[in-house]
Amino acid sequence: MTEASSPYSRRLAFTERMYLAGLHQDGSGLTVQFAFHGHGHLNQALVEQAVARAAKVHPGSRLVLKGYLGFSRWVANAQSPPVREIAFRLDETLPVSEQRFLDPRQGPTLEVLWAQGEGSRIVFRCLHSVMDGAGLFLFAEDVFAAFRGDQPKGVNNEWSDSEFLIDTVGKRFRANMPWNSPPVFERPDLSSSSNKSIRTRHISQKPITNLVAKISVSLTKKLGHGKTLRFMIPTDVRNYRREIRSTANLSYPLFYEVHGETTIPDLQKTIFRTLVNKDLLRLDPLELKGRWIPLFLLRWILQLLYRLQRRSGKSLWSFFISHIQFPLPKIFIAPVFETQSIEYIPAREFKFGALSIASTTFGNVQDVVVFAPENWASREDLQMIADCIQEVLSAE
């Protein structure tokens, strides 16, 4: 367990530099945001106390960026993440006005929001450049431990993602992925890349198995029009080293392709084989050289790639699917707040997100959010994806 008094710093990974390059002061950019819906008896002092107690053993919740280029590091400061009470409408999980800019240089890079009343919720949000979703859930787990009066577990590791991979499988690199995955829909002729989303909820009577494979095959058969589609799923590589507790970005992409004849068992075997063989544990090709690219130049390169993507109509993947299942829902239950479901909140804008699906399973409640930049797919297109997923869920 890392105490607040212990120095904590880790090198800024190349993927984290990519996330920072897409960050804007209006609050848009790649953030990780989850809303915990439920019933509770919250107040500002109670939430502040729990967050401060968890932050003492989670230096990753207190990071600010120091240094430049290859010397850039995340360093923990002494400030606990801020806590804010928010106003909301029942049909809006997190208003855009509350999705404030998180400053990597000045901080905070993580904050906790809460709302009391009908539809009570707690929202955890952070820069993706400091944490992935699994890391944010480790912090949230200890906030709930503090709510219950239990001892927070904290973290025990300061590695960046490349340090984790090199120590686990050695220095090996991922091949460059071709930008040739075909579009699923005709792109709207709009300049805005703000995300639009469709949400669906399903109450299941039993656990749904092989959900990612079932969704991938169904989407390809119904929307692929005979094309081979590439999917990307972020995979938590902490599962290879269960002794490590870390809030760093330790999710790596797993790519696979699906065509009209692909069956669910075959795809499940492909995914399982990739995981068992640790094929996804490979460094980004630019991991070593990319750290020396100035952020302003990296931002320009991303803009150029985005324009080329728009012009060609093809991208790195056709669908992004994230699925998180919580095997122990009780870790997010406390006398002051009982979580009933957990929902992913899409970032306001992420140009390379393409067609994205974020699914969370909490108990028997399945929350699914389908989202994409509005110049990538229409709301009708998103509804078609949501309907397809709902069919998969209802068939169980």
Sequence and secondary structure as in RCSB ss.txt:
>XXXX:A:sequence
MTEASSPYSRRLAFTERMYLAGLHQDGSGLTVQFAFHGHGHLNQALVEQAVARAAKVHPGSRLVLKGYLGFSRWV
ANAQSPPVREIAFRLDETLPVSEQRFLDPRQGPTLEVLWAQGEGSRIVFRCLHSVMDGAGLFLFAEDVFAAFRGD
QPKGVNNEWSDSEFLIDTVGKRFRANMPWNSPPVFERPDLSSSSNKSIRTRHISQKPITNLVAKISVSLTKKLGH
GKTLRFMIPTDVRNYRREIRSTANLSYPLFYEVHGETTIPDLQKTIFRTLVNKDLLRLDPLELKGRWIPLFLLRW
ILQLLYRLQRRSGKSLWSFFISHIQFPLPKIFIAPVFETQSIEYIPAREFKFGALSIASTTFGNVQDVVVFAPEN
WASREDLQMIADCIQEVLSAE
>XXXX:A:secstr
   TTS  EEE  HHHHHHHHT  TTS B EEEEEEEEEE   HHHHHHHHHHHHHT GGGGEEEES GGG EEE
E S    EEE    TT SS GGG     TTTS SEEEEEE STTEEEEEEEETTT  HHHHHHHHHHHHHHHHT 
          HHHHHHHHH S B     S B  SS   S S  BEEEEEEEEE SS   SHHHHHHHHHHHHHST
T  EEEEEEEEGGGG TT    S  EEEEEEEE TT  HHHHHHHHHHHHHTTTT  B TTTTTGGGS HHHHHH
HHHHHHHHHHHH  BS SEEEEEEEES GGGGEETTEEEEEEEE   SB GGG EEEEEEEETTEEEEEEEEETT
T  HHHHHHHHHHHHHHHHT 
